[in-house]
Amino acid sequence: MNFLLDENFPKSAESLLLNLGHQIIDIRGTKLQGVDDFRLFELAQQNEAVLLTTDRDFYHTIPLTYPNHCGVIVIALKRPNRAAILARLEWIVAHSLVESIKDTVILLRDNTYRVRRS
């Protein structure tokens, strides 16, 4: 599966996902770094990638604006840090929730998650 890392997502997620056999797109250090949310989402779609972000706005806007997309995972924690974000990412991958993520936005919290389908 392809994943696109938002700039606010820990870079260490790349090695975690690569070790699990996934492919990663990271725009940090490229001319695309700093693009707006719309362009970032479009880039994920062009690459048939699931967008990984900590930006809660995607949970609210994507299902209403885009009926068809490759999926979005938003990890929004009370006290976000790299280890906690990676633990939630590892949890979602281990529970196979990413296998059926097409047209779906998942919001992961500290101990819960919500799913919105377009």
MARLUMKOL-398111 format. One line per field, with one value per atom (N, C-alpha, C, O): z, y, x; residue in one letter; atom name. Coordinates in nm, 3 decimals, decimal comma. Layout:
BEGIN
zz <- (Z;...)
yy <- (Y;...)
xx <- (X;...)
code <- (A;...)
site <- (CA;...)
***
This chain:
BEGIN
zz <- (0,000;0,000;0,000;0,058;-0,065;-0,069;0,040;0,063;0,105;0,204;0,172;0,132;0,189;0,176;0,314;0,379;0,360;0,492;0,483;0,409;0,561;0,577;0,650;0,723;0,630;0,696;0,847;0,916;0,900;1,045;1,103;1,225;1,018;1,063;1,087;1,009;1,192;1,221;1,105;1,048;1,072;0,964;0,994;0,902;1,122;1,160;1,120;1,123;1,084;1,034;0,904;0,870;0,833;0,706;0,726;0,657;0,820;0,840;0,894;0,858;0,980;1,032;0,918;0,911;0,829;0,719;0,614;0,557;0,588;0,493;0,543;0,465;0,672;0,731;0,722;0,725;0,711;0,697;0,550;0,521;0,459;0,317;0,240;0,127;0,299;0,232;0,164;0,188;0,078;0,009;0,062;0,097;0,069;0,133;0,036;-0,043;0,043;-0,027;0,081;0,160;0,083;0,181;0,106;0,041;0,114;0,035;0,108;0,052;0,230;0,302;0,224;0,177;0,211;0,139;-0,012;-0,084;-0,061;-0,205;-0,232;-0,139;-0,358;-0,394;-0,354;-0,353;-0,322;-0,280;-0,130;-0,082;-0,058;0,085;0,110;0,049;0,199;0,231;0,149;0,164;0,060;-0,019;0,073;0,184;0,025;0,106;0,114;0,041;0,204;0,228;0,103;0,078;0,023;-0,101;-0,193;-0,244;-0,215;-0,305;-0,247;-0,322;-0,117;-0,052;-0,074;-0,108;-0,053;-0,073;-0,219;-0,247;-0,311;-0,454;-0,489;-0,569;-0,431;-0,454;-0,407;-0,474;-0,292;-0,243;-0,343;-0,370;-0,397;-0,493;-0,622;-0,677;-0,670;-0,792;-0,777;-0,874;-0,655;-0,627;-0,568;-0,525;-0,567;-0,511;-0,372;-0,341;-0,289;-0,156;-0,048;-0,067;0,065;0,184;0,248;0,268;0,281;0,344;0,495;0,558;0,552;0,696;0,749;0,701;0,849;0,899;1,046;1,100;1,110;1,244;1,238;1,342;1,119;1,097;1,097;1,002;1,202;1,218;1,109;1,084;1,045;0,940;0,830;0,773;0,801;0,697;0,733;0,645;0,861;0,904;0,874;0,839;0,889;0,871;0,726;0,685;0,649;0,515;0,403;0,309;0,410;0,298;0,266;0,149;0,363;0,327;0,263;0,184;0,295;0,239;0,101;0,018;0,077;-0,046;-0,154;-0,273;-0,113;-0,209;-0,184;-0,089;-0,265;-0,243;-0,273;-0,217;-0,360;-0,395;-0,368;-0,419;-0,289;-0,259;-0,207;-0,184;-0,190;-0,149;0,002;0,048;0,077;0,222;0,295;0,242;0,418;0,504;0,645;0,693;0,710;0,851;0,925;0,896;1,021;1,104;1,245;1,304;1,298;1,435;1,519;1,505;1,605;1,685;1,833;1,885;1,899;2,038;2,130;2,088;2,257;2,355;2,375;2,383;2,384;2,401;2,292;2,317;2,172;2,061;2,074;2,106;2,050;2,040;1,944;1,912;1,899;1,796;1,838;1,760;1,958;2,003;2,007;1,965;2,057;2,068;1,931;1,907;1,841;1,705;1,635;1,570;1,647;1,584;1,644;1,572;1,773;1,838;1,783;1,758;1,762;1,705;1,559;1,514;1,485;1,347;1,340;1,259;1,424;1,428;1,464;1,410;1,555;1,597;1,479;1,456;1,406;1,295;1,185;1,126;1,159;1,057;1,106;1,028;1,232;1,288;1,288;1,278;1,301;1,304;1,165;1,153;1,063;0,923;0,883;0,787;0,955;0,918;0,788;0,721;0,753;0,630;0,506;0,395;0,524;0,409;0,336;0,216;0,407;0,345;0,361;0,391;0,341;0,369;0,250;0,266;0,135;0,019;0,052;0,107;0,017;0,042;0,191;0,227;0,275;0,420;0,486;0,446;0,588;0,672;0,814;0,869;0,871;1,007;1,098;1,069;1,208;1,311;1,430;1,496;1,458;1,573;1,688;1,673;1,801;1,925;2,016;1,973;2,140;2,233;2,254;2,252;2,274;2,303;2,216;2,235;2,123;2,039;1,895;1,864;1,808;1,670;1,613;1,660;1,510;1,437;1,289;1,238;1,221;1,078;1,008;1,045;0,904;0,819;0,676;0,622;0,617;0,479;0,392;0,432;0,276;0,184;0,123;0,043)
yy <- (-0,117;0,000;0,124;0,123;0,230;0,357;0,450;0,458;0,520;0,620;0,750;0,748;0,862;0,993;1,056;1,068;1,095;1,156;1,306;1,374;1,357;1,502;1,549;1,472;1,674;1,727;1,725;1,726;1,723;1,722;1,580;1,563;1,480;1,341;1,301;1,340;1,225;1,189;1,117;1,023;1,162;1,101;0,955;0,875;0,920;0,782;0,684;0,563;0,733;0,646;0,579;0,470;0,645;0,591;0,455;0,359;0,443;0,315;0,209;0,092;0,249;0,155;0,094;-0,028;0,179;0,131;0,055;-0,043;0,101;0,029;-0,113;-0,208;-0,127;-0,259;-0,351;-0,473;-0,292;-0,370;-0,395;-0,452;-0,351;-0,378;-0,272;-0,297;-0,156;-0,049;0,047;0,044;0,133;0,233;0,371;0,396;0,461;0,592;0,703;0,694;0,809;0,934;1,041;1,060;1,110;1,216;1,338;1,333;1,448;1,567;1,660;1,761;1,625;1,708;1,713;1,611;1,832;1,850;1,856;1,859;1,859;1,872;2,008;2,082;2,039;2,166;2,170;2,277;2,055;2,049;2,074;2,088;2,079;2,104;2,236;2,338;2,234;2,356;2,379;2,483;2,284;2,304;2,305;2,252;2,365;2,371;2,234;2,142;2,223;2,095;2,039;1,919;2,124;2,079;2,012;1,903;2,078;2,024;1,895;1,801;1,890;1,770;1,652;1,542;1,675;1,569;1,524;1,404;1,619;1,586;1,504;1,410;1,537;1,463;1,318;1,226;1,299;1,164;1,086;0,969;1,151;1,084;1,049;0,940;1,140;1,114;0,994;0,924;0,972;0,862;0,740;0,644;0,744;0,635;0,598;0,481;0,702;0,686;0,726;0,816;0,659;0,697;0,813;0,805;0,919;1,035;1,012;0,980;1,027;1,019;1,159;1,229;1,200;1,336;1,343;1,249;1,454;1,484;1,600;1,648;1,645;1,759;1,714;1,650;1,746;1,705;1,759;1,701;1,867;1,925;1,822;1,824;1,735;1,635;1,542;1,499;1,510;1,421;1,483;1,413;1,613;1,681;1,719;1,719;1,751;1,805;1,702;1,712;1,605;1,512;1,434;1,429;1,375;1,299;1,384;1,334;1,511;1,600;1,652;1,678;1,666;1,727;1,625;1,652;1,510;1,411;1,276;1,206;1,238;1,110;0,990;0,882;1,009;0,900;0,943;1,045;0,864;0,893;0,766;0,665;0,772;0,655;0,633;0,529;0,728;0,713;0,813;0,861;0,842;0,934;0,876;0,825;0,883;0,847;0,971;1,026;1,014;1,130;1,077;1,011;1,106;1,067;1,194;1,276;1,209;1,330;1,291;1,244;1,312;1,271;1,391;1,503;1,369;1,479;1,532;1,654;1,443;1,482;1,414;1,314;1,469;1,402;1,406;1,510;1,295;1,285;1,171;1,091;1,165;1,066;0,924;0,850;0,885;0,747;0,715;0,607;0,807;0,784;0,777;0,693;0,863;0,863;0,732;0,671;0,691;0,566;0,445;0,351;0,448;0,338;0,326;0,215;0,438;0,436;0,391;0,317;0,435;0,392;0,241;0,172;0,193;0,049;-0,029;-0,136;0,026;-0,038;-0,050;-0,157;0,059;0,056;-0,040;-0,107;-0,046;-0,138;-0,282;-0,369;-0,309;-0,443;-0,493;-0,613;-0,402;-0,440;-0,437;-0,443;-0,429;-0,438;-0,335;-0,357;-0,224;-0,121;-0,050;0,008;-0,055;0,012;-0,070;-0,018;-0,196;-0,281;-0,237;-0,259;-0,176;-0,133;0,018;0,063;0,094;0,237;0,322;0,442;0,264;0,342;0,417;0,359;0,547;0,635;0,649;0,672;0,634;0,636;0,726;0,731;0,798;0,877;0,821;0,808;0,787;0,732;0,833;0,883;0,864;0,953;0,867;0,809;0,859;0,783;0,878;0,978;0,847;0,922;0,836;0,733;0,879;0,805;0,661;0,568;0,642;0,508;0,469;0,362;0,553;0,526;0,561;0,616;0,529;0,574;0,591;0,532;0,675;0,701;0,680;0,706;0,634;0,608;0,687;0,682;0,761;0,832;0,784;0,790;0,736;0,693;0,799;0,860;0,818;0,919;0,871;0,941)
xx <- (0,085;0,000;0,090;0,198;0,044;0,117;0,065;-0,056;0,156;0,121;0,194;0,310;0,125;0,187;0,189;0,084;0,306;0,321;0,303;0,373;0,208;0,196;0,321;0,383;0,357;0,477;0,467;0,570;0,346;0,329;0,338;0,330;0,353;0,358;0,504;0,591;0,531;0,671;0,739;0,685;0,857;0,935;0,967;0,981;0,977;1,008;0,898;0,920;0,780;0,674;0,718;0,672;0,807;0,855;0,920;0,885;1,013;1,080;0,985;0,995;0,892;0,792;0,712;0,696;0,661;0,578;0,659;0,611;0,780;0,866;0,894;0,892;0,919;0,945;0,823;0,837;0,705;0,582;0,546;0,441;0,634;0,615;0,538;0,496;0,518;0,445;0,541;0,662;0,486;0,566;0,528;0,413;0,627;0,609;0,643;0,738;0,564;0,593;0,605;0,513;0,716;0,740;0,789;0,894;0,714;0,749;0,847;0,889;0,883;0,980;1,111;1,162;1,163;1,289;1,273;1,373;1,149;1,125;1,062;1,030;1,044;0,981;0,834;0,773;0,775;0,635;0,617;0,504;0,726;0,715;0,644;0,677;0,546;0,473;0,348;0,283;0,312;0,190;0,068;0,072;-0,040;-0,161;-0,228;-0,192;-0,326;-0,393;-0,457;-0,451;-0,520;-0,585;-0,484;-0,509;-0,372;-0,268;-0,209;-0,182;-0,190;-0,137;-0,231;-0,187;-0,360;-0,458;-0,461;-0,466;-0,457;-0,454;-0,330;-0,338;-0,218;-0,094;-0,109;-0,063;-0,172;-0,197;-0,283;-0,257;-0,385;-0,474;-0,401;-0,420;-0,318;-0,242;-0,150;-0,123;-0,102;-0,010;-0,081;-0,016;-0,215;-0,296;-0,245;-0,222;-0,230;-0,174;-0,273;-0,355;-0,264;-0,339;-0,264;-0,142;-0,334;-0,272;-0,264;-0,364;-0,145;-0,124;-0,100;-0,011;-0,178;-0,169;-0,210;-0,270;-0,178;-0,230;-0,328;-0,374;-0,361;-0,449;-0,595;-0,640;-0,668;-0,808;-0,900;-1,006;-0,863;-0,947;-0,978;-1,087;-0,883;-0,906;-1,022;-1,096;-1,038;-1,146;-1,283;-1,377;-1,291;-1,418;-1,448;-1,564;-1,345;-1,369;-1,367;-1,446;-1,279;-1,263;-1,391;-1,429;-1,459;-1,580;-1,689;-1,769;-1,692;-1,794;-1,756;-1,843;-1,627;-1,579;-1,543;-1,561;-1,493;-1,444;-1,513;-1,476;-1,609;-1,676;-1,585;-1,603;-1,487;-1,396;-1,252;-1,206;-1,183;-1,042;-0,975;-1,041;-0,846;-0,768;-0,765;-0,717;-0,814;-0,820;-0,731;-0,631;-0,771;-0,697;-0,697;-0,798;-0,581;-0,570;-0,524;-0,417;-0,606;-0,574;-0,547;-0,633;-0,430;-0,399;-0,395;-0,304;-0,495;-0,511;-0,513;-0,614;-0,401;-0,385;-0,384;-0,352;-0,419;-0,417;-0,276;-0,256;-0,181;-0,041;0,041;0,109;0,035;0,104;0,255;0,313;0,316;0,461;0,490;0,402;0,611;0,648;0,613;0,553;0,649;0,625;0,475;0,434;0,395;0,251;0,185;0,098;0,226;0,170;0,208;0,123;0,331;0,374;0,303;0,271;0,278;0,206;0,065;0,017;-0,002;-0,138;-0,135;-0,223;-0,034;-0,019;0,003;-0,057;0,090;0,117;-0,010;-0,035;-0,090;-0,214;-0,311;-0,368;-0,328;-0,424;-0,381;-0,464;-0,253;-0,203;-0,220;-0,259;-0,190;-0,202;-0,347;-0,371;-0,441;-0,582;-0,647;-0,770;-0,565;-0,610;-0,715;-0,788;-0,724;-0,821;-0,781;-0,867;-0,654;-0,610;-0,645;-0,641;-0,678;-0,707;-0,834;-0,846;-0,927;-1,053;-1,074;-1,184;-0,967;-0,971;-1,018;-1,041;-1,034;-1,077;-1,206;-1,299;-1,210;-1,325;-1,358;-1,473;-1,257;-1,276;-1,173;-1,057;-1,219;-1,128;-1,139;-1,249;-1,025;-1,021;-0,955;-0,846;-1,021;-0,967;-0,929;-1,016;-0,801;-0,751;-0,725;-0,654;-0,782;-0,758;-0,671;-0,620;-0,654;-0,570;-0,618;-0,537;-0,747;-0,799;-0,918;-0,976;-0,955;-1,072;-1,040;-0,934;-1,134;-1,124;-1,264;-1,361;-1,270;-1,395;-1,368;-1,259;-1,471;-1,461;-1,569;-1,686;-1,529;-1,625;-1,605;-1,495;-1,711;-1,707;-1,773;-1,873;-1,717;-1,772;-1,901;-1,961)
code <- (M;M;M;M;N;N;N;N;F;F;F;F;L;L;L;L;L;L;L;L;D;D;D;D;E;E;E;E;N;N;N;N;F;F;F;F;P;P;P;P;K;K;K;K;S;S;S;S;A;A;A;A;E;E;E;E;S;S;S;S;L;L;L;L;L;L;L;L;L;L;L;L;N;N;N;N;L;L;L;L;G;G;G;G;H;H;H;H;Q;Q;Q;Q;I;I;I;I;I;I;I;I;D;D;D;D;I;I;I;I;R;R;R;R;G;G;G;G;T;T;T;T;K;K;K;K;L;L;L;L;Q;Q;Q;Q;G;G;G;G;V;V;V;V;D;D;D;D;D;D;D;D;F;F;F;F;R;R;R;R;L;L;L;L;F;F;F;F;E;E;E;E;L;L;L;L;A;A;A;A;Q;Q;Q;Q;Q;Q;Q;Q;N;N;N;N;E;E;E;E;A;A;A;A;V;V;V;V;L;L;L;L;L;L;L;L;T;T;T;T;T;T;T;T;D;D;D;D;R;R;R;R;D;D;D;D;F;F;F;F;Y;Y;Y;Y;H;H;H;H;T;T;T;T;I;I;I;I;P;P;P;P;L;L;L;L;T;T;T;T;Y;Y;Y;Y;P;P;P;P;N;N;N;N;H;H;H;H;C;C;C;C;G;G;G;G;V;V;V;V;I;I;I;I;V;V;V;V;I;I;I;I;A;A;A;A;L;L;L;L;K;K;K;K;R;R;R;R;P;P;P;P;N;N;N;N;R;R;R;R;A;A;A;A;A;A;A;A;I;I;I;I;L;L;L;L;A;A;A;A;R;R;R;R;L;L;L;L;E;E;E;E;W;W;W;W;I;I;I;I;V;V;V;V;A;A;A;A;H;H;H;H;S;S;S;S;L;L;L;L;V;V;V;V;E;E;E;E;S;S;S;S;I;I;I;I;K;K;K;K;D;D;D;D;T;T;T;T;V;V;V;V;I;I;I;I;L;L;L;L;L;L;L;L;R;R;R;R;D;D;D;D;N;N;N;N;T;T;T;T;Y;Y;Y;Y;R;R;R;R;V;V;V;V;R;R;R;R;R;R;R;R;S;S;S;S)
site <- (N;CA;C;O;N;CA;C;O;N;CA;C;O;N;CA;C;O;N;CA;C;O;N;CA;C;O;N;CA;C;O;N;CA;C;O;N;CA;C;O;N;CA;C;O;N;CA;C;O;N;CA;C;O;N;CA;C;O;N;CA;C;O;N;CA;C;O;N;CA;C;O;N;CA;C;O;N;CA;C;O;N;CA;C;O;N;CA;C;O;N;CA;C;O;N;CA;C;O;N;CA;C;O;N;CA;C;O;N;CA;C;O;N;CA;C;O;N;CA;C;O;N;CA;C;O;N;CA;C;O;N;CA;C;O;N;CA;C;O;N;CA;C;O;N;CA;C;O;N;CA;C;O;N;CA;C;O;N;CA;C;O;N;CA;C;O;N;CA;C;O;N;CA;C;O;N;CA;C;O;N;CA;C;O;N;CA;C;O;N;CA;C;O;N;CA;C;O;N;CA;C;O;N;CA;C;O;N;CA;C;O;N;CA;C;O;N;CA;C;O;N;CA;C;O;N;CA;C;O;N;CA;C;O;N;CA;C;O;N;CA;C;O;N;CA;C;O;N;CA;C;O;N;CA;C;O;N;CA;C;O;N;CA;C;O;N;CA;C;O;N;CA;C;O;N;CA;C;O;N;CA;C;O;N;CA;C;O;N;CA;C;O;N;CA;C;O;N;CA;C;O;N;CA;C;O;N;CA;C;O;N;CA;C;O;N;CA;C;O;N;CA;C;O;N;CA;C;O;N;CA;C;O;N;CA;C;O;N;CA;C;O;N;CA;C;O;N;CA;C;O;N;CA;C;O;N;CA;C;O;N;CA;C;O;N;CA;C;O;N;CA;C;O;N;CA;C;O;N;CA;C;O;N;CA;C;O;N;CA;C;O;N;CA;C;O;N;CA;C;O;N;CA;C;O;N;CA;C;O;N;CA;C;O;N;CA;C;O;N;CA;C;O;N;CA;C;O;N;CA;C;O;N;CA;C;O;N;CA;C;O;N;CA;C;O;N;CA;C;O;N;CA;C;O;N;CA;C;O;N;CA;C;O;N;CA;C;O;N;CA;C;O;N;CA;C;O;N;CA;C;O;N;CA;C;O;N;CA;C;O;N;CA;C;O;N;CA;C;O;N;CA;C;O;N;CA;C;O;N;CA;C;O;N;CA;C;O;N;CA;C;O;N;CA;C;O;N;CA;C;O)
***
